[in-house]
């Protein structure tokens, strides 16, 4: 069975990971919690800020998994509290952001109910290499 790829051109070798990337983006969905901002603070620097009111640093996890930034939050229930009205969400969440090659998480901080994750793009150094051409039928 022949599989039709979005990047099926014979000139696009090794780009099948883009198809997996598109699948990952589609799965990250349109979940609206928690709200977030993405800010560019320089040519190669970005900040992702999530509104995580009520979460402590121990309730949050920031990880990078295969070029995907994953931010998870989970609060423990407090059985000793008895609410008459509960309007502040205390639910778990997971937010995922796909990072381009060369993007690195340089840190994260929590202040005033906002979790800010700092990202920086590392510029690869330009390199050129020459490939030696051997003669067919000889071992080198």
C-alpha positions in Angstrom: 0.0 0.0 0.0 1.4 3.4 -1.0 1.0 6.2 1.6 0.4 9.7 0.4 2.4 12.2 2.4 1.8 15.9 2.7 5.5 16.3 2.0 5.6 13.6 -0.8 8.0 15.4 -3.1 11.1 13.4 -3.9 13.1 16.6 -3.2 11.9 16.8 0.4 13.9 14.0 2.0 13.6 13.5 5.7 10.7 15.9 6.2 8.3 13.2 7.4 8.7 14.6 10.9 6.6 17.6 9.8 3.6 15.3 9.3 4.0 14.0 12.9 4.3 17.7 14.0 1.0 18.6 12.3 -0.6 15.6 14.0 0.7 16.8 17.4 -0.5 20.3 16.8 -4.0 19.0 15.9 -4.1 17.0 19.1 -3.1 19.9 21.3 -6.6 21.1 20.5 -8.4 24.3 21.4 -8.5 23.8 25.2 -8.8 27.3 26.6 -7.5 26.7 30.1 -5.3 28.2 31.3 -5.1 31.3 29.2 -1.6 32.3 27.9 0.4 34.9 26.1 3.4 34.5 23.8 5.7 37.5 23.7 8.8 38.1 21.6 11.3 40.0 23.7 14.2 40.0 21.2 15.2 38.7 17.9 15.9 35.2 19.4 14.0 35.4 22.8 10.4 34.6 23.7 8.3 34.3 26.8 5.2 32.2 27.3 3.1 33.4 30.2 0.3 31.3 31.6 -2.4 32.5 34.1 -2.1 29.9 36.9 -3.7 31.7 39.9 -3.8 29.5 42.9 -1.0 27.1 41.8 2.2 26.9 43.8 5.5 26.0 42.2 5.2 22.4 43.5 1.8 22.1 41.7 3.5 22.9 38.3 5.8 21.0 36.0 7.6 22.3 32.9 9.3 19.7 30.7 10.6 19.4 27.2 9.8 16.2 25.4 11.0 15.7 21.9 10.9 19.4 20.9 7.6 19.9 22.7 7.3 22.1 25.7 4.8 20.6 28.1 3.4 22.6 31.1 1.3 20.6 33.5 -0.5 21.8 36.6 -2.3 19.7 39.3 -3.5 21.0 42.6 -4.2 18.7 45.5 -7.8 18.7 46.9 -8.1 20.1 50.4 -10.7 18.0 52.1 -10.7 20.2 55.2 -12.3 23.1 53.3 -16.1 23.4 52.9 -17.0 25.7 50.0 -20.4 27.5 49.8 -19.4 28.6 46.3 -16.3 27.6 44.3 -15.6 29.8 41.3 -11.9 29.5 41.2 -10.8 26.6 39.1 -8.7 24.0 40.8 -8.5 21.6 38.0 -5.5 20.0 36.4 -4.2 21.1 33.0 -1.7 20.4 30.3 -0.5 22.9 27.7 1.9 21.8 25.0 3.9 24.0 22.6 5.9 22.6 19.7 9.4 24.1 19.7 11.4 24.7 16.5 14.8 23.1 16.2 17.3 25.2 18.2 14.8 26.6 20.6 15.7 26.0 24.2 14.0 26.7 27.5 16.2 28.9 29.5 14.1 29.1 32.7 10.7 29.5 34.3 9.4 31.7 37.1 6.1 32.1 39.0 5.0 35.5 40.2 1.6 37.0 41.0 -0.3 34.0 39.6 1.6 34.1 36.3 4.0 31.3 35.2 6.5 32.7 32.7 8.7 30.3 30.6 11.7 31.9 28.9 12.8 30.5 25.5 15.9 31.3 23.5 16.8 30.3 20.0 20.4 29.1 19.7 21.9 30.1 16.3 23.7 27.2 14.7 27.1 28.0 13.4 27.4 27.9 9.7 29.3 24.9 8.4 30.3 23.6 5.1 31.9 20.2 4.5 33.3 18.5 1.5 32.2 14.9 0.7 35.0 12.8 -0.7 34.2 10.9 -3.9 35.5 7.4 -4.1 36.0 5.1 -7.1 33.4 2.4 -7.6 34.7 -1.1 -6.9 37.6 0.0 -4.7 37.6 -0.1 -0.9 38.8 3.1 0.9 
